[in-house]
Structure formats: structure tokens, C-alpha cells
């Protein structure tokens, strides 16, 4: 999809999202508790297990629910009073199918455009452009009930994109997809953010989705924000773990490392090895031992905490998984 289809990168000034002490209760159940955050435009992962409050927060951002207390703004518009404006600025991809049986792909996406307020002819033209970009051109006249799970997910993304909004709210966008379908969806989302300037709020319980697409993360658990910030800044720098790329038969080398007190965390047939080193380890020792055992180290880098480790560490810091 070129610039004529998507528009250029969206120019968003100021904060994407500002929340101040936002809470939401359903009777005695507290779905959100005193959520405060400021998020800059970009690709944001809203990460948490099922029941963390993610869907409630998305509905508040869409103006479909009002907070029990607190206030917030999206692109400077008050969440409590700007529902109609917000829904024009936001493309929403729900987790549930929400498809209309009997409609064809192009009809469904065009209908979404009309519901967003687009003139009928423009909505129909735009539906074809978006479906082409999402590689559904061949299926645009097929009945929705004939679509595969992967095609249905892309169709839901198409209806979120039809009015070219600056912000996309995506609720579990890879739900039900096989590995290749998931990979294709994540590549699409990354391109929409990086190449077309869309700000993305990706709500998911899948850490891998956030790691692939997002540069900022908000970790939500039991309705509370446990951590927020750039993925890079939140990850612990590790000075005792390394990733090695080895050429040659590594077994004797790995055995020698073990004798030196190095723990082998992972290795595979492609020569990729992750290790944890003892205190006061000198990295030059890797190269000396490799030379002694007739293998070549092609790559060496520090192995910092990944998002999954970060997530579990944050939960444990706040009282463990059972809280």
C-alpha cells in the first residue's frame, strides 16, 4: 500500500495517551485500579494475562465505557466526552469475530467505512485498496463464512484501517492463527507502524507479539500498571550471560567451558550457544578456549534479559503470580 492508499506517516504531536488515576469497577469487582501513564506516539504493547484489565481499558479508550474515577485523554481528546471524535481517530480490531454472515469481504469493509462516516463511493473504493494491501484481493467477493481464520483476522484489520486512522487499537490480533499466519500478521503490524506512521496499541497476553512489534510496553496485572516504558530501558542489562556463534564442532569447547564453571543455557545445531558465566569471567577466555579446541567464534554479544524474563520478574517483584 503506497502513500496514496495509506496517506503519509501520521503526524501526531504531544502525547498519544494520558491516563490519570483511572479506575473502573463492575459492582464490587475492580477491573482497573488507579491506572496512571503517559505514552508517546509509537508502537505500544499492552501486556498482561487474561483478566488483567486490558479489554476494559480498550473500551474506555474507545469511549464505550466511562471510568468509575479518574480521567484521560487520547490525542488530546477527553475520553469521557469525546467518544464520537475518538472513534474517527481510532481503528479498532476486536478479539471476537464480529463478522456479518451473508456479506462479501469488500461489502463488509465498505460497510465499516460508512459506519465511520465515509461517503459510500469512497468507502467502496477504499475497501478494495485496503484489501489489496492486506493480500485479500482474490477473496474480496467471497462470502465471509468461507474465509479461513487467518483471512478473517486480516479482514478485521482491514475494517480498522479503512478510514485511515492515526491510531490502531488491536485486541489479541494473532488469536487463533497458526505460526505462519501469526508471522504474517505481525509483519503487517510492524510495517503499519514503521512505514505508515500508525500508532499502535497492541493488547495481548503473548509476549512474543509485543517483542516483535512494539518498542514500548505497559504491563498490566489485576487491573494495575506494574511497569511501563521502553522495552530496552526496562530490560535488565546482564553482564554474566552471553550469546556465542560458533563455527566447527563445538562439543569439546562446550565441555571445556563447563569445566571452567560456565553454565550452558542453550545450544543448537546451527552453532548458536547461550551461556551464563561465573563471577570475574574475562571474555577473552572464550577465544582462548575456542582456539585450543579448534573452533571459531564468529559472534559474541551480551545476552540481556528478554521480555518474558522481564514480565515474570515484574510479577514476582509485586508478590508473585498468585496475587
For each residue, the residues with C-beta under 8 A, 3 or more apart:
1: 5 6 129 130 132 133 196
2: 5 6
3: 6 7 8
4:
5: 1 2 129 130 133
6: 1 2 3 133 161 164 196
7: 3 10 164 196
8: 3 196 197
9: 195 196 197
10: 7 41 166 196 197 198 199
11: 197
12: 16 41 75 166 199
13:
14: 75 76
15: 18 38 39 40 41 73 76
16: 12 39 40 41 42 44 74 75 167 199
17: 37 38 39 44 61 72 73 74 201
18: 15 37 38 39 72 73 74
19: 22 35 36 37 38 70 71 72
20: 36 70 71 72
21: 34 35 36 69 70 71
22: 19 32 34 35 36 57 60 67 69 70 71 72
23: 30 32 33 34 35 67 68 69 70 223
24: 30 31 32 53 56 60 65 67 68 223
25: 28 29 30 31 68
26: 29 31
27:
28: 25
29: 25 26
30: 23 24 25 33 223
31: 24 25 26 53 56 223
32: 22 23 24 35 53 56 57 60 67 223
33: 23 30 222 223 224
34: 21 22 23 70 224
35: 19 21 22 23 32 53 57 70 220 223 224 225
36: 19 20 21 22 70 225
37: 17 18 19 218 225 228
38: 15 17 18 19
39: 15 16 17 18 42 44 216 218 228
40: 15 16 216
41: 10 12 15 16 199
42: 16 39 193 199 200 215 216
43: 189 190 193 194 199 200 202 213 214 215 216
44: 16 17 39 199 200 201 202 214 216 217 218
45: 202 204 209 210 213 214 216 217 218 231
46: 54 57 58 201 202 203 204 218 220
47: 204 205 207 210 217 218 219 220 311
48: 52 53 54 205 219 220 221
49: 52 205 221
50: 205
51: 222
52: 48 49 205 220 221 222 223
53: 24 31 32 35 48 56 57 220 222 223 224
54: 46 48 57 58 171 203 204 220
55: 58 59 95 171 203
56: 24 31 32 53 59 60 65 223
57: 22 32 35 46 53 54 60 61 203 220
58: 46 54 55 61 62 92 169 171 201 203
59: 55 56 62 64 65
60: 22 24 32 56 57 63 64 65 66 67 72 79
61: 17 57 58 72 74 79 86 90 169 201
62: 58 59 83 86 87 90 92 169
63: 60 79 80 82 83 84 86 87
64: 59 60 83
65: 24 56 59 60
66: 60 79 80
67: 22 23 24 32 60 70 71 72 79 80
68: 23 24 25
69: 21 22 23
70: 19 20 21 22 23 34 35 36 67
71: 19 20 21 22 67 78 79 80
72: 17 18 19 20 22 60 61 67 78 79
73: 15 17 18 76 77 78 79
74: 16 17 18 61 77 79 86 89 90 167
75: 12 14 16 86 89 166 167
76: 14 15 73
77: 73 74 82 85 86 89
78: 71 72 73 81 82
79: 60 61 63 66 67 71 72 73 74 82 86
80: 63 66 67 71
81: 78
82: 63 77 78 79 85 86
83: 62 63 64 86 87
84: 63 87 88
85: 77 82 88 89
86: 61 62 63 74 75 77 79 82 83 89 90
87: 62 63 83 84 90 92 116
88: 84 85 116 117 163 165
89: 74 75 77 85 86 165 166 167
90: 61 62 74 86 87 165 167 168 169
91: 159 160 161 162 163 165 167 168 169
92: 58 62 87 160 168 169 171
93: 156 157 159 160 168 169 170 171 173
94: 98 156 171
95: 55 171 172 175
96:
97: 152 156
98: 94 156
99: 103 108 144 145 147 152 155 156
100: 103 108 111 144
101: 143 144 145
102: 143 144
103: 99 100 107 108 111 143 144
104: 107 108 140 141 142 143 144
105: 108 109 131 136 139 140 141 142 144 147 155 158
106: 109 110 124 127 128 131 140 141
107: 103 104 110 111 127
108: 99 100 103 104 105 111 112 144 155 159
109: 105 106 112 113 127 130 131 155 158 159 162
110: 106 107 113 114 120 123 124 126 127 162
111: 100 103 107 108 114 115 123
112: 108 109 115 116 123 159 160 162
113: 109 110 116 118 122 123 124 126 127 159 162 163
114: 110 111 117 118 120 123
115: 111 112
116: 87 88 112 113 162 163
117: 88 114 163
118: 113 114 122 123 126 162 163
119: 122 123
120: 110 114 123 124
121: 124 125
122: 113 118 119 125 126
123: 110 111 112 113 114 118 119 120 126 127 162
124: 106 110 113 120 121 127 128
125: 121 122 128 129
126: 110 113 118 122 123 129 130 162 163 164
127: 106 107 109 110 113 123 124 130 131 140 158 162
128: 106 124 125 131 132 137 140
129: 1 5 125 126 132 133
130: 1 5 109 126 127 133 134 158 161 162
131: 105 106 109 127 128 134 136 137 139 140 155 158
132: 1 128 129 135 136 137
133: 1 5 6 129 130
134: 130 131 154 155 157 158 161 188
135: 132 154
136: 105 131 132 139 140 151 154 155 158
137: 128 131 132 140
138:
139: 105 131 136 142 147 151
140: 104 105 106 127 128 131 136 137
141: 104 105 106
142: 104 105 139 146 147
143: 101 102 103 104 146
144: 99 100 101 102 103 104 105 108 147 152 155
145: 99 101
146: 142 143
147: 99 105 139 142 144 151 152 155
148: 151 152
149: 152 153 176 177 181
150: 153 154 177 178 181 184 185
151: 136 139 147 148 154 155
152: 97 99 144 147 148 149 155 156
153: 149 150 156 157 173 174 175 176 177 181 185
154: 134 135 136 150 151 157 158 185 188
155: 99 105 108 109 131 134 136 144 147 151 152 158 159
156: 93 94 97 98 99 152 153 159 160 173
157: 93 134 153 154 160 161 170 173 185 188
158: 105 109 127 130 131 134 136 154 155 161 162
159: 91 93 108 109 112 113 155 156 162
160: 91 92 93 112 156 157 165 168 169 170
161: 6 91 130 134 157 158 164 165 168 192
162: 91 109 110 112 113 116 118 123 126 127 130 158 159
163: 88 91 113 116 117 118 126
164: 6 7 126 161
165: 88 89 90 91 160 161 168 198
166: 10 12 75 89 197 198 199
167: 16 74 75 89 90 91 198 199 200 201
168: 90 91 92 93 160 161 165 189 192 198 199 200 201
169: 58 61 62 90 91 92 93 160 201 203
170: 93 157 160 173 189 200 201 202 203
171: 54 55 58 92 93 94 95 203
172: 95 175 203 204 205 206
173: 93 153 156 157 170 185 189 202 204 209
174: 153 177 181 182 185 186 204 206 209
175: 95 153 172
176: 149 153
177: 149 150 153 174 181 182 185
178: 150 181 182
179: 182 183
180: 183 184
181: 149 150 153 174 177 178 184 185
182: 174 177 178 179 185 186 209
183: 179 180 186 187
184: 150 180 181 187 188
185: 150 153 154 157 173 174 177 181 182 188 189
186: 174 182 183 189 190 209 212 213
187: 183 184 190 191
188: 134 154 157 184 185 191 192
189: 43 168 170 173 185 186 192 193 200 202 213
190: 43 186 187 193 194 212 213
191: 187 188 194 195 196
192: 161 168 188 189 195 196 198 200
193: 42 43 189 190 196 197 198 199 200 213
194: 43 190 191
195: 9 191 192
196: 1 6 7 8 9 10 191 192 193
197: 8 9 10 11 166 193
198: 10 165 166 167 168 192 193
199: 10 12 16 41 42 43 44 166 167 168 193
200: 42 43 44 167 168 170 189 192 193 213 214
201: 17 44 46 58 61 167 168 169 170
202: 43 44 45 46 170 173 189 209 210 213 214
203: 46 54 55 57 58 169 170 171 172
204: 45 46 47 54 172 173 174 209 210
205: 47 48 49 50 52 172
206: 172 174 209 210
207: 47 210 211 307 308 311
208: 211 212
209: 45 173 174 182 186 202 204 206 212 213
210: 45 47 202 204 206 207 213 214 217 231 307
211: 207 208 214 231 306 307
212: 186 190 208 209
213: 43 45 186 189 190 193 200 202 209 210
214: 43 44 45 200 202 210 211 217 231
215: 42 43 230 231 232
216: 39 40 42 43 44 45 228 229 230 231
217: 44 45 47 210 214 227 228 229 230 231 234 307
218: 37 39 44 45 46 47 225 227 228
219: 47 48 225 226 227 228 311 314
220: 35 46 47 48 52 53 54 57 223 224 225 226
221: 48 49 52 224 226 314 315 318 323
222: 33 51 52 53 323
223: 23 24 30 31 32 33 35 52 53 56 220
224: 33 34 35 53 220 221
225: 35 36 37 218 219 220 228
226: 219 220 221 314 315 317 318
227: 217 218 219 234 310 314
228: 37 39 216 217 218 219 225
229: 216 217 233 234
230: 215 216 217 233 234
231: 45 210 211 214 215 216 217 234 235 307 310
232: 215 235
233: 229 230
234: 217 227 229 230 231 310
235: 231 232 304 305 306 307 310
236: 304 305 309 310 313
237: 302 304 305
238: 241 302 303 304 305
239: 302
240: 276 277 278 279 281
241: 238 265 274 275 276 277 302 303 304
242: 274 275 277 283 286 300 301 302 303
243: 272 273 274 299 300 301 302 303
244: 272 273 274 275 286 297 299 300
245: 271 272 273 297 298 299 300
246: 250 253 271 272 273 290 295 296 297 298
247: 271 295 296 297 298
248: 253 271 294 295 296
249: 252 294 295
250: 246 253 254 267 271 273 295
251: 254 255
252: 249 255 256 293 294 295
253: 246 248 250 256 257 289 290 293 295
254: 250 251 257 258 264 267 273
255: 251 252 258 259
256: 252 253 259 260 289 292 293
257: 253 254 260 262 264 275 286 289
258: 254 255 261 262 263 264
259: 255 256
260: 256 257 278 285 289
261: 258 277 278
262: 257 258 275 276 277 278 281
263: 258 275 276 277
264: 254 257 258 267 273 274 275
265: 241 274 275 276
266: 272 273 274
267: 250 254 264 272 273 274
268: 271 272
269:
270:
271: 245 246 247 248 250 268 298
272: 243 244 245 246 266 267 268
273: 243 244 245 246 250 254 264 266 267
274: 241 242 243 244 264 265 266 267 303
275: 241 242 244 257 262 263 264 265 303
276: 240 241 262 263 265
277: 240 241 242 261 262 263 281
278: 240 260 261 262 281
279: 240
280:
281: 240 262 277 278 285
282: 285
283: 242 286 287 300
284: 287 288
285: 260 281 282 288 289
286: 242 244 257 283 289 290 297 300
287: 283 284 290 291 297
288: 284 285 291 292
289: 253 256 257 260 285 286 292 293
290: 246 253 286 287 293 295 296 297
291: 287 288 294
292: 256 288 289
293: 252 253 256 289 290
294: 248 249 252 291
295: 246 247 248 249 250 252 253 290
296: 246 247 248 290
297: 244 245 246 247 286 287 290 300
298: 245 246 247 271
299: 243 244 245
300: 242 243 244 245 283 286 297
301: 242 243
302: 237 238 239 241 242 243
303: 238 241 242 243 274 275
304: 235 236 237 238 241
305: 235 236 237 238 309 310 313
306: 211 235 309 310
307: 207 210 211 217 231 235 310 311
308: 207 311 312
309: 236 305 306 312 313
310: 227 231 234 235 236 305 306 307 313 314
311: 47 207 219 307 308 314 315
312: 308 309 315 316
313: 236 305 309 310 316 317
314: 219 221 226 227 310 311 317 318
315: 221 226 311 312 318 320 321 323
316: 312 313 319 320 321
317: 226 313 314
318: 221 226 314 315 323
319: 316 322 323
320: 315 316 323
321: 315 316
322: 319
323: 221 222 315 318 319 320
